[in-house]
Amino acid sequence: MTSRIKPTICVAFAGAMFVSACGGSSPAASTVTKPCGSGDVVSGRPLRIVSTVAPITSIIANVAGGSGAVITGLVPEGTNSHTFEPPPSAAKFLEESDVVFVNGLVLEEPTKDLAQANIKTGSEVCEIATEFMPEDEWIYDFSFPQDGGKPNPHLWTNPPMVKEYARVVRDTLVKRNPENAEVFNTNFAAFSAKVDALDAAMVAATKTIPAADRKLLTYHDAYAYFSRHYEWTVVGAIQPSSFEEPTPKEIADLITQVKEEKVKAVFGSEVFPSPVLEQIGKETDAKYIDVLRDDDLLGQPGDPEHSWMGLMRFDFVTMVEALGGDASALKALDVSDVVKDSAVYPQ
C-alpha cells in the first residue's frame, strides 16, 4: 500500500497555456552524448535493465517481457519523481546494469548522474523522451517555465507518445540483445495495438464531453501533452513542490478563475492530498476528486491493472466521468501487460 505524504504545495496559474521552446538550448537541458543502443551487445545471458518511474518500467516490461530480461525500477511508486534522490543502495543495481532507461527532459537528474558515475564500460544511459522529442516541441508552461530550464516531462500521459517510448525501448533492446530481437518486435507490435486502442477509446470518450467542459484543474501539472493531443484545456495546477503554503490571495484568484471558467471538477491526488484543492471545490461547487495518479500503478505487481495501461485507463475514466462524459469505451479495454512473466523488481 502506498503511504500518503503530507504535501507541500504552491499554486500555479494558467497564463499562456503552452509555450514551446524558442531557439537555443535551455540552460538545464539534459543532453545525450550517444544515441540509445550504443552499448555493447549482450548475448548468452539475460539483459539487466534499470528504469526509474513505474509507468516507464511498465512500458519497458511490455517490450522486454519473455526475453528473460531482469528489470529493476528505482523510484518507489507514489514518490515525487521530481525530487527523488536515489539511495546509495541504488548504485549496486546501476553498476550491474546493461542499460539504464530514464525519462529525460531533465526529470531525473540525480538518478542520471549516479548512473553515469557507476555504470560499467559497455553499458549506457538512455533518455527515452529526450531521444525522440525535438527540443522545439518541449512544452514550457505555468508549472514548468522556460526560464527554469526544465520542460514539462510528463509525456507518458499521452498515448501516442508512449508508442514512441516503446519504439525507443524496442530499438535499443534489439541493438543490445539481437538474439531476442523477434521477442522485442513481437511485443512492441502487441503493445502498440493496445496503446492505439486506448487512444481511440479516449478520443471517443472526449467526444461525449462538451468542448467547453474539457477543462482540467489538477494537483500536478501532468497533462500538458495529453491536453494538447485531445484538445482539452489545463486551467491550472497545485503542486507538491514548495515548502510554502499558497497565499490567501493566490487561492482567491484561482477560485475566481474556476468560477469564471465554469470548471466542473477539480482533481486531487491519491498520493498527495491537497486541502487547497478541496477548499476550491467547496467554494466553487466544483466536484473534488482526490484519486488521480501520475506514476503510482494500481493494485500490486501481478494484478492485471498494475500496468501503464491500467494507470492511464483509471485516470482517463476518472476525468471523463467527473466532467459528465461517457467512459464506456475506456472501460471495455484490456489493460493487462502483453506478456505475463516480465521480471520486474522494485528497488
C-alpha positions as CSV (number, residue, x, y, z in Angstrom):
1,M,0.0,0.0,0.0
2,T,1.3,3.4,-0.9
3,S,1.7,5.7,2.1
4,R,0.1,9.2,1.9
5,I,2.6,12.0,2.1
6,K,1.6,15.4,3.6
7,P,2.0,17.8,0.7
8,T,3.9,21.0,0.5
9,I,2.1,23.0,-2.2
10,C,2.2,26.0,-4.4
11,V,-0.3,27.4,-6.8
12,A,0.4,27.6,-10.5
13,F,-2.0,29.7,-12.6
14,A,-2.6,29.3,-16.3
15,G,-1.5,32.3,-18.3
16,A,-0.4,31.4,-21.8
17,M,-1.3,27.7,-21.9
18,F,1.6,26.2,-23.8
19,V,4.8,27.8,-24.8
20,S,7.2,25.7,-26.9
21,A,11.0,26.3,-26.7
22,C,12.1,29.2,-28.9
23,G,15.5,28.7,-30.3
24,G,18.7,27.9,-28.3
25,S,19.1,25.3,-25.5
26,S,17.6,25.9,-22.1
27,P,20.4,26.1,-19.5
28,A,19.5,23.0,-17.6
29,A,18.5,20.9,-20.6
30,S,19.6,17.3,-20.5
31,T,22.0,16.3,-23.2
32,V,22.5,12.9,-24.8
33,T,26.1,12.2,-25.7
34,K,25.3,9.0,-27.6
35,P,22.2,7.7,-29.2
36,C,20.3,4.9,-27.3
37,G,21.5,1.5,-28.3
38,S,25.2,2.4,-28.4
39,G,26.3,0.0,-25.7
40,D,27.9,-3.4,-26.2
41,V,26.0,-6.4,-27.5
42,V,24.8,-8.8,-24.7
43,S,24.4,-12.4,-25.6
44,G,24.2,-15.7,-23.7
45,R,22.6,-14.2,-20.6
46,P,19.6,-12.0,-19.7
47,L,19.8,-8.3,-20.1
48,R,19.9,-6.4,-16.9
49,I,17.8,-3.2,-17.2
50,V,17.3,-0.4,-14.7
51,S,14.5,2.1,-15.0
52,T,13.1,5.0,-13.0
53,V,9.3,5.7,-12.6
54,A,6.8,2.9,-12.5
55,P,4.9,3.8,-15.8
56,I,8.2,3.7,-17.7
57,T,9.2,0.5,-16.0
58,S,5.8,-1.0,-17.1
59,I,6.3,0.2,-20.7
60,I,9.8,-1.4,-20.8
61,A,8.4,-4.7,-19.3
62,N,5.8,-4.8,-22.1
63,V,8.6,-4.7,-24.7
64,A,11.2,-6.9,-22.9
65,G,8.8,-9.5,-21.4
66,G,9.6,-13.1,-22.3
67,S,13.2,-12.4,-23.2
68,G,14.5,-13.3,-19.7
69,A,15.5,-9.6,-19.1
70,V,15.6,-8.6,-15.4
71,I,14.1,-5.1,-14.9
72,T,14.7,-3.1,-11.7
73,G,12.6,0.1,-11.1
74,L,14.5,2.5,-8.9
75,V,11.8,5.0,-8.0
76,P,9.2,3.7,-5.5
77,E,5.6,4.1,-6.6
78,G,3.9,7.2,-5.3
79,T,7.2,9.0,-4.8
80,N,7.6,12.6,-6.2
81,S,9.9,11.8,-9.2
82,H,10.8,15.5,-9.5
83,T,12.5,15.5,-6.1
84,F,13.6,11.8,-5.8
85,E,17.2,11.3,-4.7
86,P,18.4,7.7,-5.3
87,P,19.7,6.0,-2.1
88,P,23.3,4.7,-2.0
89,S,21.9,1.2,-2.5
90,A,20.8,2.1,-6.0
91,A,24.5,2.2,-7.1
92,K,24.7,-1.6,-7.0
93,F,21.8,-2.0,-9.5
94,L,23.4,0.6,-11.7
95,E,26.8,-1.0,-11.6
96,E,25.3,-4.3,-12.7
97,S,23.0,-2.8,-15.4
98,D,23.4,-3.1,-19.2
99,V,21.1,-0.2,-19.9
100,V,19.5,2.4,-17.6
101,F,16.4,3.9,-19.1
102,V,15.3,7.3,-17.8
103,N,12.5,9.6,-18.9
104,G,14.8,12.5,-19.7
105,L,13.7,16.1,-20.3
106,V,15.5,16.9,-17.0
107,L,13.2,14.8,-14.8
108,E,15.7,12.5,-13.0
109,E,19.0,14.3,-13.0
110,P,20.2,12.9,-9.6
111,T,19.5,9.3,-10.8
112,K,21.1,10.0,-14.2
113,D,24.2,11.5,-12.6
114,L,24.5,8.5,-10.3
115,A,24.0,6.1,-13.2
116,Q,26.6,7.8,-15.4
117,A,29.1,7.7,-12.4
118,N,28.5,4.0,-11.8
119,I,27.7,2.1,-15.0
120,K,30.4,-0.2,-16.4
121,T,32.1,0.2,-19.7
122,G,29.8,-1.0,-22.5
123,S,26.6,-0.1,-20.6
124,E,24.6,3.1,-21.3
125,V,22.0,5.6,-20.0
126,C,19.1,6.0,-22.5
127,E,17.0,9.2,-22.0
128,I,13.9,7.9,-23.8
129,A,11.8,11.1,-24.2
130,T,14.8,13.2,-25.0
131,E,15.8,10.7,-27.6
132,F,12.6,11.1,-29.7
133,M,11.2,14.5,-28.9
134,P,12.9,17.5,-30.6
135,E,13.6,20.4,-28.2
136,D,11.4,22.8,-30.1
137,E,8.4,20.5,-29.2
138,W,9.0,20.6,-25.5
139,I,6.2,22.3,-23.5
140,Y,7.0,25.0,-21.0
141,D,4.1,26.3,-19.0
142,F,3.0,27.7,-15.7
143,S,4.4,24.8,-13.7
144,F,7.5,24.4,-15.9
145,P,8.5,27.9,-17.0
146,Q,11.2,28.2,-19.7
147,D,13.4,30.4,-17.5
148,G,13.6,27.4,-15.1
149,G,15.2,25.3,-17.8
150,K,13.1,22.2,-17.1
151,P,10.3,21.4,-19.6
152,N,7.2,19.5,-18.7
153,P,8.4,15.9,-18.7
154,H,5.0,14.1,-18.5
155,L,4.9,12.6,-21.9
156,W,3.7,9.2,-20.7
157,T,0.1,10.5,-20.0
158,N,-0.3,11.0,-23.8
159,P,-0.8,7.6,-25.5
160,P,0.7,8.4,-29.0
161,M,3.9,9.5,-27.2
162,V,4.0,6.2,-25.3
163,K,4.3,4.4,-28.6
164,E,7.4,6.4,-29.1
165,Y,8.7,5.4,-25.7
166,A,8.1,1.8,-26.7
167,R,9.8,2.2,-30.0
168,V,12.9,3.7,-28.5
169,V,13.0,0.8,-25.9
170,R,12.5,-1.8,-28.7
171,D,15.2,-0.3,-30.9
172,T,17.6,-0.1,-28.0
173,L,17.0,-3.7,-26.9
174,V,17.2,-5.1,-30.4
175,K,20.7,-3.5,-30.8
176,R,21.9,-4.6,-27.4
177,N,20.4,-8.1,-27.4
178,P,19.8,-9.1,-31.0
179,E,19.3,-12.8,-30.2
180,N,15.9,-11.7,-28.7
181,A,15.0,-9.3,-31.5
182,E,12.0,-11.3,-32.5
183,V,10.6,-11.2,-29.0
184,F,11.1,-7.5,-28.7
185,N,9.5,-6.8,-32.1
186,T,6.5,-9.1,-31.4
187,N,5.9,-7.4,-28.0
188,F,6.2,-4.0,-29.5
189,A,3.6,-4.7,-32.1
190,A,1.2,-6.1,-29.5
191,F,1.8,-3.3,-27.1
192,S,1.4,-0.7,-29.8
193,A,-2.0,-2.2,-30.7
194,K,-3.1,-1.8,-27.1
195,V,-1.9,1.8,-27.0
196,D,-3.8,2.6,-30.2
197,A,-6.9,1.1,-28.7
198,L,-6.5,3.3,-25.6
199,D,-6.0,6.3,-27.8
200,A,-9.1,5.5,-29.9
201,A,-11.2,5.0,-26.7
202,M,-10.1,8.3,-25.3
203,V,-10.9,10.1,-28.5
204,A,-14.4,8.5,-28.4
205,A,-14.8,9.4,-24.7
206,T,-13.7,13.0,-25.3
207,K,-16.4,13.4,-27.9
208,T,-19.0,12.8,-25.2
209,I,-17.9,15.8,-23.2
210,P,-18.9,19.3,-24.5
211,A,-15.8,21.2,-25.6
212,A,-16.5,23.9,-23.1
213,D,-16.3,21.4,-20.3
214,R,-13.0,19.8,-21.2
215,K,-11.1,21.7,-18.5
216,L,-8.5,20.4,-16.0
217,L,-7.5,21.8,-12.7
218,T,-5.2,19.2,-11.1
219,Y,-2.9,18.7,-8.2
220,H,0.1,18.3,-10.5
221,D,0.8,19.5,-14.0
222,A,1.0,16.1,-15.6
223,Y,-1.4,16.5,-18.6
224,A,0.1,19.2,-20.8
225,Y,0.9,16.8,-23.7
226,F,-2.4,14.8,-23.1
227,S,-4.4,18.1,-23.3
228,R,-2.7,19.3,-26.5
229,H,-3.4,15.9,-28.2
230,Y,-7.1,15.6,-27.1
231,E,-7.9,19.3,-27.2
232,W,-8.6,19.7,-23.5
233,T,-7.6,22.9,-21.6
234,V,-5.4,22.9,-18.5
235,V,-6.7,25.6,-16.2
236,G,-4.0,25.3,-13.6
237,A,-2.2,23.0,-11.1
238,I,-1.4,22.9,-7.4
239,Q,1.9,21.1,-6.9
240,P,3.6,19.4,-4.0
241,S,6.8,21.2,-4.8
242,S,7.2,24.1,-2.4
243,F,7.7,24.4,1.3
244,E,5.4,27.4,1.4
245,E,1.6,27.5,1.6
246,P,-0.2,29.4,-1.2
247,T,-1.2,32.9,0.0
248,P,-4.9,33.6,0.6
249,K,-4.8,35.9,-2.5
250,E,-3.5,33.1,-4.7
251,I,-6.2,30.8,-3.6
252,A,-8.9,33.5,-4.0
253,D,-7.6,34.2,-7.6
254,L,-7.8,30.6,-8.5
255,I,-11.3,30.3,-7.0
256,T,-12.4,33.2,-9.2
257,Q,-10.8,31.6,-12.2
258,V,-12.6,28.3,-11.6
259,K,-15.9,30.1,-11.2
260,E,-15.4,32.3,-14.3
261,E,-14.4,29.3,-16.5
262,K,-17.2,27.1,-15.0
263,V,-14.8,24.3,-14.2
264,K,-16.9,21.3,-13.3
265,A,-14.4,19.3,-11.3
266,V,-11.0,19.7,-9.6
267,F,-8.7,16.7,-9.4
268,G,-6.6,15.9,-6.4
269,S,-4.1,13.2,-5.8
270,E,-4.3,9.7,-4.3
271,V,-0.8,10.1,-3.1
272,F,-0.5,13.9,-2.4
273,P,-3.9,15.0,-0.9
274,S,-4.4,18.7,-1.3
275,P,-6.5,20.7,1.2
276,V,-6.3,23.7,-1.1
277,L,-8.0,21.8,-4.0
278,E,-10.6,20.5,-1.6
279,Q,-11.3,24.1,-0.4
280,I,-11.5,25.3,-4.0
281,G,-14.0,22.6,-4.8
282,K,-16.2,23.6,-1.8
283,E,-16.1,27.3,-2.6
284,T,-16.9,26.9,-6.3
285,D,-19.3,23.9,-6.2
286,A,-16.9,22.0,-8.5
287,K,-16.7,18.3,-7.7
288,Y,-13.5,17.5,-5.8
289,I,-12.0,14.1,-6.8
290,D,-8.8,13.1,-5.0
291,V,-7.8,9.8,-6.7
292,L,-5.7,10.8,-9.7
293,R,-2.3,9.2,-10.0
294,D,0.8,10.2,-12.0
295,D,3.1,7.3,-11.6
296,D,1.5,5.1,-8.8
297,L,0.3,2.0,-10.6
298,L,-3.0,0.4,-9.5
299,G,-3.0,-2.7,-7.3
300,Q,0.0,-4.9,-6.7
301,P,2.6,-6.4,-9.0
302,G,1.0,-9.3,-10.9
303,D,-2.5,-7.7,-10.9
304,P,-3.9,-7.1,-14.4
305,E,-4.3,-3.4,-13.7
306,H,-0.8,-2.9,-12.3
307,S,0.4,-1.5,-15.6
308,W,0.8,1.7,-17.5
309,M,-2.4,0.9,-19.4
310,G,-4.2,0.3,-16.1
311,L,-3.0,3.6,-14.7
312,M,-4.0,5.6,-17.8
313,R,-7.4,4.0,-18.1
314,F,-8.1,4.7,-14.4
315,D,-7.1,8.4,-14.8
316,F,-8.9,8.9,-18.1
317,V,-12.1,7.2,-16.8
318,T,-12.0,9.3,-13.6
319,M,-11.6,12.6,-15.6
320,V,-14.2,11.8,-18.3
321,E,-16.9,10.7,-15.8
322,A,-16.3,13.7,-13.5
323,L,-16.8,16.0,-16.4
324,G,-20.0,14.3,-17.4
325,G,-18.7,12.2,-20.2
326,D,-19.2,8.5,-21.2
327,A,-16.2,6.3,-20.4
328,S,-17.7,3.0,-21.6
329,A,-15.2,2.7,-24.5
330,L,-12.3,3.1,-22.0
331,K,-13.8,0.6,-19.5
332,A,-14.0,-2.1,-22.2
333,L,-10.3,-2.1,-22.7
334,D,-7.9,-5.0,-21.7
335,V,-5.2,-3.2,-19.7
336,S,-3.1,-6.2,-18.8
337,D,0.5,-6.5,-19.9
338,V,1.2,-8.2,-23.3
339,V,3.5,-10.7,-21.6
340,K,2.7,-12.0,-18.1
341,D,6.1,-13.2,-17.0
342,S,8.1,-10.0,-17.1
343,A,10.6,-10.0,-14.3
344,V,10.2,-6.6,-12.7
345,Y,11.7,-6.0,-9.2
346,P,11.2,-2.7,-7.4
347,Q,14.4,-1.4,-5.8
